[in-house]
Amino acid sequence: MDTHSMSVLGLTSAEEDVYRHFLRNPGTPADQAPAVFPPDQDGAGRAIRRLRELWLLHGDDESTWATDPGVAVPRLAEKQLDSAHRTVRQLVDTRPILWSLQRDRPGPREEPSPLGGGAALRRLEDLREVRAHIDQLAFTTRSEVLAAEPYDALSPENIAHARHLDLRCLSRGVSIRSLVRARALEDPATLEYLRELHAGGARIRVADELSELILVYDRRTALVPIDARDTGRGALCTEEDGLVNSLVGLFERLWAAAADFAGPTAPDSGEAARLTDTQQLVLTAMCAVSKDETGARQAGMSLRTYRRHISDLLRLLGARNRAQAALLARERGWV
């Protein structure tokens, strides 16, 4: 072959040649593949076996077919991205390697501080450093983010930055619980962002009064402002168990006292529905097609995200099932 463009997807040149062979010659016997590269007939056999393991070839030895590229390429890309993500997380969090090496040193051994410099508390006085640290934590967190954020409104820049981090976490299955001020719901852009976050699977609660700024990642790392009255002065970051547990306890008390965020709410009688463009797209697909897979493709999103939007729409419409939701949506003139 003149080019082997599938190497970025994890295939060797031999595997790509065999895959392309069966794309051009569907239904042909598997033993015809070695003829593609006579110098290494055993290599062709190994390539066929691995392609079958990757579900890129199907059928039997008498009649072999290549998986459609529209299915094969995204599958391989997702596999490579998952592998790359695991590698990056290991490179970002090198503490297990440091601890292992420290144990091999003679003499007294101290576990290296996760915050650097041997301190249990780290000061981040440059706002760019604070943002970079939050970016890193959002990327490496594995299971949960707790956020109490006493803002009255978010700027478009802050929304764009937060949306990227939050939706990336949610797409990886990370749980997000967010506490916001009731006053933040009065800002249209902030409200729209919270609706999008809620539709993506985040749990949001609203407090009439909220002054505490708390970020906790995996109940292991916590950030609080150096000065609660002036967050521009920077943040304190800690992984000290006692401090983190105290902040988690404070967050849980604030959470218990707050009210659930209603998400997208039904409009008053006679008013137009306040659906986001994405929700309108999903609603239209839900009413038009019977299979979620078809609806997700039509809406241009993953099946998981599509089903999350469906659940949100059912709550919004007060419907017990999709058939009732479609009926209610038509009655309201939404579709």
Sequence and secondary structure as in RCSB ss.txt:
>XXXX:A:sequence
MDTHSMSVLGLTSAEEDVYRHFLRNPGTPADQAPAVFPPDQDGAGRAIRRLRELWLLHGDDESTWATDPGVAVPR
LAEKQLDSAHRTVRQLVDTRPILWSLQRDRPGPREEPSPLGGGAALRRLEDLREVRAHIDQLAFTTRSEVLAAEP
YDALSPENIAHARHLDLRCLSRGVSIRSLVRARALEDPATLEYLRELHAGGARIRVADELSELILVYDRRTALVP
IDARDTGRGALCTEEDGLVNSLVGLFERLWAAAADFAGPTAPDSGEAARLTDTQQLVLTAMCAVSKDETGARQAG
MSLRTYRRHISDLLRLLGARNRAQAALLARERGWV
>XXXX:A:secstr
    GGGGGT  HHHHHHHHHHHHSTTB GGGGGGG GGGHHHHHHHHHHHHHTTSEEE SSSEEE  HHHHHHH
HHHHHHHHHHHHHHHHH  HHHHHHHHHTSSS      TTSTT SEEEE SHHHHHHHHHHHHHH  SEEEEEE 
 S   HHHHHHHHHHHHHHHHTT EEEEEEEGGGGGSHHHHHHHHHHHHTT EEEEESS    EEEETTTEEEEE
SSTT GGG EEEE  HHHHHHHHHHHHHHHHHSEE   S    TTS     HHHHHHHHHHHH S HHHHHHHHT
S HHHHHHHHHHHHHHHT SSHHHHHHHHHHTT  
